[in-house]
Amino acid sequence: MRDVAIVAFAQTGHRRRTDELSEVDMLMPVLHQVLGETGLKARDIGFTCSGSSDYLAGRAFSFTMALDGVGAHPPISESHVEMDGAWALYEAWVKLQTGEADTALVYAYGKSSPGEVRDVLTRQLDPYYVAPLWPDSVALAALQAQALIDTGAADEAALAEVAARSRTDAAANPYAQLTGDVPAGDYLVRPLRTGDCPPVGDGAAAVVLAVGDTARALCARPAWIRGIDHRIEAHGLGVRDLTDSPSTRLAAERAGAFERPVDTAELHAPFTSQEVVLRTALGLGDEVSVNPSGGALAANPVMAAGLVRLGEAAARIHRGESDRALAHATSGPCLQQNLVAVLEGESAHA
Amino acid sequence: MPEVLSAPLVVEFPFTRSLGPVQSAFLTGLRERTVLGVRTGDGKVLVPPVEYDPVTAEEIRDLVEVAATGTVTTWAWNPAPRRDQPLDTPFAWVLVRLDGADTALLHVLDAPGPEAVRTGMRVRVRWAADRTGAITDIACFEPYEGDADGSRPAPHSGEFTDPVTTIVTPARLDYTYTPGRAQTAYINALAERRTVGERCPSCRKVYVPPRGACPTCGVATAEPVEVGPRGTVTTYCVVNIKAAHTANLGIEVPYVYAHIALDGADLALHGRIGGIPYDQVRMGLRVEPVWTEGGRYPDHYRPTGEPDADYDTYKELL
């Protein structure tokens, strides 16, 4: 295996609306920032991969317009996933493992503001038995939250504490959309209140990956990807135990997360109840700093929020605030698909 | 900066999907008020049924009939139904394990309020009056006092007269489209019968229409540059199929659709060529835009009557 690290990370300030910005307008500052931090030009990048969704934009092949911001002419080696950018990062990591590239630019963006994201996300559901009922993303998360409450593992007060802790932590995150003392609010879909749900917003993120000594040359303290894996569960919601996340646990195991303790975990949990499920599935104790960025409850740019988790975990390693961090991304309803990466910084004397 | 444009954008698509043997039996069964499940290799009954075992991935076809009554395994109260959801009054989303099944079905429960719903409550199917072979043939669930009878699900052939083999699932999503700064400026200028591109600060190329970024340099373009109105046909094609869209019904075929390099632009845009027989359009033809009365953009381009442009003047723009 080649040693691969995240060497730069940038994200936009996440906002409820960005009407004045096209996707490429929103994306360019973060692309320029990660390239600027590494001193690389688009020409120097061996592989480029992005994550986004046409359903958010309401337009076919919307990612091709965003590609203008990369400088794709003369031709570059490029790919796209119709998923969160965390999966684009996985594809780039695989590309680097093949030896065909030494550096990769990964970016992701999503504007939820043009549509109704609760409705838009119903289009990813089973089209025969589920999508015709239009169960929106909050409704499905609420079913999971009630199942969790029924087990006694959490109650509404415990969920509210997750929300409060996340948004309090987010006050130190200049990019977060929702910070500070946020009221629990009314039930959106009971048992979830507005405070248990992520803000709807627009945003983008980018990272640069590099191998071995290239990474060391580009970054004072690279965040080495020691393991990365992703797993999926049955699409039938009634087949799964919604109070557990076996796919997260398996991905974490394959990524080596359980070999040694982590000090930080960036969990992609858009709903408070999902953080409880993920903490349990990963066996994270109180000694682990969970979502110091505020997590998806503070900013949830759909298609970029998972990549932001990887970026936030890496940035803590870059800054020396973490030595070993777990980063998690999810996709699909009720934590259907999950990706886990373990990131480490080299010790100072190494 | 002028206010950015915005407009409603509706995306609608009626997907036609073929069902396969198991889903066909299940949805036809609903039309006939019969709920079918499928038995896995280890004896579990999945409702709704799938064609492949979620654990072993083996193909499964062993259909059984289960009851139209069941037990709520989890629920969520929806105080504000959204468009296209099954009920337009507040309802509960429910996962229901039907009597005889080992897995739960997602649907909705008609109940007076959240206090009337709990995990473990007994419910039964309320059938839709008009059933077509769709999940919505179950109108909803409703509270039911009876206990489960505990009998094993009965084997079922899955055969019905006139089986449903395909479904059409309409979907509509509503957006408010905002094209952003660069395209807003372009569209606003067009309404004034001007064509405005943007110059890349790095390579100095002028992009028309502007998209806000230079695809060569990957930097924002910002300097507005008025181009045209005249331009040169760089390449073209002859369209022989009449437009289906009502806005274009008046366009007779064959007609020519062309790439046109407006004077001063470093990128060709595309438009329809009129005012000349389709078989006389050629590379190098000099054209100008034609606006219809009140039009916010050029309807088509017509010949200017100038001599054709020399190939060397536009060969880089092909």
Interface residues (C-beta under 8 A of the other chain):
Chain A: D19 E20 L21 S22 E23 V24 D25 M28 L31 H32 A42 Y55 A57 G58 M65 L67 D68 G69 V70 G71 A72 H73 P74 S113 P114 G115 E116 R118 D119 V120 R123 P127 Y128 Y129 V130 A131 P132 L133 W134 P135 D136 A139 L140 A142 L143 Q144 A145 Q146 A147 D150 Y187 V189 R190 P191 L192 A234 G236 L237 G238 V239 L242
Chain B: M1 V4 S6 L9 V11 F15 R17 L19 Q23 L27 L46 V47 P48 V50 P54 T73 T74 W75 A76 W77 N78 P79 R82 R83 D84 Q85 P86 W93 L95 R97 T103 A104 L105 L106 H107 V108 P114 T119 A134 I135 T136 I167 T169 A171 L173 D174 Y175 T176 Y177 T178 P179 G180 R181 A182 Q183 R211 G212 A213 C214 P215 T216 C217 G218 V219 A220
